[in-house]
């Protein structure tokens, strides 16, 4: 998904001056700095209210392989195999086609990103006792680096089966079930994501 460019001209001029980002060039450039990205995690609920997610240092080491590597591999390997980019509005998804649309066409993504652009100082840190883990519907990842003009975002929808509350879960360890002793767990799906 391409973020709309801001121009000083009127709406007609803005529409004409829009140039979609080259995702293949973006991926090639990102490979060099991917291990140095600053990755911030946010959660959002069904009403698109955004929360900061506190992440342990040990988990931070898994973020780049989990969130960035598969995305880059798909785009770069796809480029070699004939992957093309097509506007979402032009038709259904099909093999070897990466669909693109403008941010203005995806109201839910605009709502979530709006929090970061206009109200970031008001975003609370997610706490299970106050915000209810089961109401979380997605993850927003902000990736930035000094070599990038502006950050990029990855948005992933979370199916209900990705979220597990501690009080209703069991943990298997060493071949036997144990009580799950955490507030909850979250499994990040490897597919179904938006790149902004």
Long-range contacts (C-beta under 8 A, 24 or more apart in sequence): 1-100, 1-101, 1-102, 1-103, 1-106, 1-109, 1-194, 1-195, 1-196, 2-100, 2-101, 2-102, 2-103, 2-196, 3-103, 3-196, 4-102, 4-103, 4-104, 18-102, 20-85, 20-100, 23-75, 23-85, 23-98, 23-100, 23-195, 24-75, 24-76, 24-79, 26-152, 27-71, 27-72, 27-75, 27-76, 27-79, 28-76, 30-68, 30-72, 31-72, 31-76, 33-145, 33-147, 33-148, 34-64, 34-68, 34-69, 34-72, 35-64, 36-145, 37-64, 37-68, 37-143, 37-144, 37-145, 38-143, 38-144, 38-145, 39-63, 39-64, 39-67, 39-141, 39-142, 39-143, 40-141, 40-142, 40-143, 40-144, 41-139, 41-140, 41-141, 42-112, 42-115, 42-116, 42-123, 42-139, 42-140, 42-141, 42-142, 43-126, 43-136, 43-138, 43-139, 43-140, 44-112, 44-115, 44-136, 44-137, 44-138, 44-139, 44-140, 45-131, 45-135, 45-136, 45-137, 46-135, 46-137, 48-108, 48-111, 48-112, 48-115, 49-115, 50-112, 50-115, 50-116, 50-123, 50-140, 51-123, 51-124, 51-125, 51-126, 51-131, 52-123, 52-124, 52-125, 52-126, 53-125, 53-126, 53-139, 54-125, 54-126, 63-141, 66-188, 66-190, 67-141, 67-143, 67-154, 67-188, 68-143, 70-190, 71-154, 71-193, 71-195, 103-196, 106-194, 109-155, 109-194, 109-196, 112-138, 112-140, 112-155, 113-140, 113-153, 113-196, 116-140, 116-142, 128-183, 128-184, 133-163, 133-165, 133-183, 133-184, 133-186, 134-160, 134-163, 134-165, 136-163, 136-186, 139-186, 139-188, 152-195, 152-196, 153-194, 153-195, 153-196, 154-193, 154-194, 154-195, 154-196, 155-193, 155-194, 155-196, 156-188, 156-189, 156-192, 156-193, 156-194, 157-189, 157-192, 158-186, 158-188, 158-189, 159-189, 162-186, 162-187, 162-188, 162-189, 163-187
